[in-house]
Amino acid sequence: MSYLNALVPHRQSLKRLYAFRLPYVKPFAALIAETVSIVESSTTWIHNVLWYDQMIRYRCNKVGSRLLFQGTFPLIKNRGYIEIGDDVTFVGRNNLGVVFNVPYIHQPKLVVGDGVTIGYQCEINVAQSVRIGHRVLIATGVKIFDNNSHPTNPERRRRNAPMTRDDIAPVVIHDDVWIGMQAVILKGVTIGRGSIVAIGSVVTKDAPARVLVARHPATGVQRTDPPRA
């Protein structure tokens, strides 16, 4: 008990030390902020140039220029063909998977156009073909599948058989599309140029150009503004 009593003053000292704060001095705070910013920028540059850029070129078939990785490197599984355009940005961890070996598909293909942004925790899953146009914005948590992942027939699932033609259909996302957070694009869907997919929408049917698609399942609800010259 006397030992515990002896610790009390030390505990109080530790609490006072923990509560200690330097007085705010704006030039000193600015120096710290700028130093942290320089270190973070330098770390990002080192990762982009010396590590991530080399890794993505090794794992993909064709890669453009000026790729930017904000955060960590995406998880890429390539059993077919992956093409990445110029000025593409990857935000944090996301998954690009050309992962299925389907007997009647010679080479599954993922093509990502120029100026595309792929947000945090996105997943693009390809068994046949997913094509993403130029300047497409893909927000956090978006999922794009050109397949059902497994056969819909239970007997085929039990035998771990490959998917049939009914389980797979290409996905096409045209230029200047914006796909909102947590949206899901399913097999066989084409999204027209300049359209917007609302947050959390599940898109099971084609969307024409320049519409806002929303709800579950997603439907066109209104026209978006036409492009300005």
N, C-alpha and C positions, 0 to 999 in steps of 0.2 A: 504493500500500500504506500509505503514511504517512497518507493521507487516511482510509482505513478504520480505522486504529488510533486516529485522533483522534475517530472517532465512538463508540468503545467506551464511554468514560466517560458520554457523553450517553445511550447506550442503557441503561446501568445506572441512570442517574437517572430515565429514563422508566419503567423497570420498578418502581423504588421508589415513584414517584409513582402508578403504576397500582395498586400493592398497598396504598396508603394507605387506611385506613378511620377514620372518626370513632368515638370510643368510644360505646357504646350508652347513651343517656340516655332513659329511658322517657317522660318528658313531651314531649321533643322528637320522639321517634318517633310518639307519639300525635297530636301536632299535625300532622305530615306526613301520617299516615294519614287523619285527619279532613279535612284540606285536599283530599287526592286524592279522597276519597269525595264531598265537596261538589262538586268540579269535575266528576266523572263524572256525578253525579246531575243537575247543572245542564245538562250537555251532552245527556244523555238527554231531559230535559224539553224543551229547545229543539228537538231533533230531532222529538220526538213532536208537539209543539203547533204549531210553525211550519213544519214541512216534511213529515214523513211522513204526518201525518193529512190534510193537504191533497192530497198525491199519491194516497193510496189512494181518497179520495172522488172524485177526478177519474177514476181508472181503473176504478172499480167502479160498478155501477148503484144499489146501496143499501148504506149503511154505518151501523152503529149507533154507540153512544157508548162512550167510555172505552177506546179501543183502545190497546194498549201495544206498542211496538217495542223489543225488546232487541237492540241492534246495528244492522245496516243494514236498509234497506227491501227487502221482497220484490220479486222480478221478476214482474210481472203482465202477462200478455197476454190481452186481452179482446176476442174477436170474437163474443161472445154476451151472456150475462147473468151477473153475479157479485154475490152478496148476502152481506154480512158482518154478523154479529150484534153484540150488545153485549159488552163486556169480553173481547174476543178478543186474544190475545197472539201476536205473531210473534217468533220467536227467530232472529235473524241472517238470513242470506240463504236464502230458499227460493223456489220457483217455483209460481205459480198460473197455469195456462194453460187458457183456453177458446179453443182455437187451430185447430180443424178446421172447414172449410166442407164439410159433407156435404149433398148436394142434398135428401135426404128429411128432414132435421132442420131445422126452422124456426129454433129458437133454443137452442143448447146452453146448459146452465145449471149453475153452481156455487153452492150455498147452504151457508154455514157458520153454525152456530147460535151461541147465546150461551155465553160462558165457555169457548170452545175455545182450546187452546194448540197452535200449529203449530211444531214444533221446527226446529232448524237443518238446512239442506240437505234439506228435504222437497220433494216434487214432487207436485202434483195436476194431472192431465192429463185434460181433459174434451172429449169429442166430442158427448155427448148430455146426460148428467145425473149429477152427483155431489152427494149431499146428506149433510151431516154434522150430526148432532144437537147438543144442548146438552151442555156440560161434557165434551167429548171431548178426551182427551189424546193428541196425536200426537207421538211422540218423534223423535229425530234420525234423519235419513236415510230416513224412510218414503216409499214411492212408492204413489200411488193412481191407477189408470188405469181408465177405463170403456171402453177401446178397445185394439185391437192395435197402434196407431200406424201400421201399414201394412196393406194387404190381404194376406191369407194366400195368395192366388192369385199365383203368380210372374209370369204374363203381365200381370196388373193392376199389379203393382209396377213392371214394366218400362215400362209406359205412364204411370206416375205417376197412375193412376186413383184416385178416392176409395174409401174403405172401403165395404164392403157392410153390410147389416143384420146379417150373421153376425159381423162384426168389432167390433160395438159393443153394449153393454148397460149399463143404469144401475147405479150403485153407491149403496147406502144404508148409512150408518153411524148407528146409533141412539144415543140419549142415553147418557152415562156410560161410553162405551167407552174403553179404554186400548189404544193400539197401540204396541207396543214398537219399539225401535231397529231400523232396517234392514228392517222388515217390508214386504211388497209386497201390496197389495190389487188384484186383477185384475177385469176387467169382469164385470158380472152378479152381483156378490157383495152380499149383505145381511148385516150383522153386528148381532145382536140387542143389546138394551139391557143395559148393565152387563158386557158380555163383555170379555175381555182377549186380545189377540193377542201371542204371545210374540216375543221378539227373533229377527229373521231369518226369520220365517215367511213363506211364500208362500200367500196365501189365494185359492183358486180356486172354493170352494163356500160356500154360505150357512152362517153360524154362528148357532145359536139364542141366546136371551138367557141371560146369566149363565153363560157357559162360558169356559174357558181353551182357546184354540186354538193349536196349535204344530205344528212339524215342516214338512217340505217334500215334497209339498204339505200345507198345514195341515189338521188335523182336530181335532175337539173331544176333549180328553183328560180333562177333569174339570169338575165344576160349581164355580163360584165361590160365595163367600158371598152369601146373599140380602141385599138391602138392609135396613138397620135403620131403624126408625121414628125 
